[in-house]
Amino acid sequence: MKNETENIDALIREALDDEDRAYFDIDEPPLSEQVFSLFRSRWRWMNALIVFFVLVLFVGAVLAGIRFFESGHVPTMLRWGAVAWLCWFGVGFLKLWTWMEMERFVVVREIKRLELQVANLSARLRDGE
């Protein structure tokens, strides 16, 4: 499967001129830049709030886990275990939402790249190339 993908990529590169090939060769930004892009978007306040809640839920999960192991009474252990599980579940959910936001930015960037390619092709067709 990987070989077929490389063949398709090679065929696409051959079909492009030098200017378009430069756009094709641009790599994705590193993970750190993708994370910081969350705080440069329109929803930066929401993303900052989510990071705050992730930290609060993480601390809550750790504290509930400590209380779970300190408790010797089974019903109390079950309550603290449930609190720890819910906090970890919340951390996982919010982190998943954050990763989906970063993926959305990658998809939007690729769509913009395609729009640029279509605009270039449209201009060439209009000019009669």
Rosetta blueprint (number, residue, H / E / L):
1 M L
2 K H
3 N H
4 E H
5 T H
6 E H
7 N H
8 I H
9 D H
10 A H
11 L H
12 I H
13 R H
14 E H
15 A H
16 L L
17 D L
18 D H
19 E H
20 D H
21 R H
22 A H
23 Y H
24 F H
25 D L
26 I L
27 D L
28 E L
29 P L
30 P L
31 L H
32 S H
33 E H
34 Q H
35 V H
36 F H
37 S H
38 L L
39 F L
40 R L
41 S L
42 R L
43 W L
44 R H
45 W H
46 M H
47 N H
48 A H
49 L H
50 I H
51 V H
52 F H
53 F H
54 V H
55 L H
56 V H
57 L H
58 F H
59 V H
60 G H
61 A H
62 V H
63 L H
64 A H
65 G H
66 I H
67 R H
68 F H
69 F H
70 E H
71 S L
72 G L
73 H L
74 V H
75 P H
76 T H
77 M H
78 L H
79 R H
80 W H
81 G H
82 A H
83 V H
84 A H
85 W H
86 L H
87 C H
88 W H
89 F H
90 G H
91 V H
92 G H
93 F H
94 L H
95 K H
96 L H
97 W H
98 T H
99 W H
100 M H
101 E H
102 M H
103 E H
104 R H
105 F H
106 V H
107 V H
108 V H
109 R H
110 E H
111 I H
112 K H
113 R H
114 L H
115 E H
116 L H
117 Q H
118 V H
119 A H
120 N H
121 L H
122 S H
123 A H
124 R H
125 L H
126 R H
127 D H
128 G L
129 E L
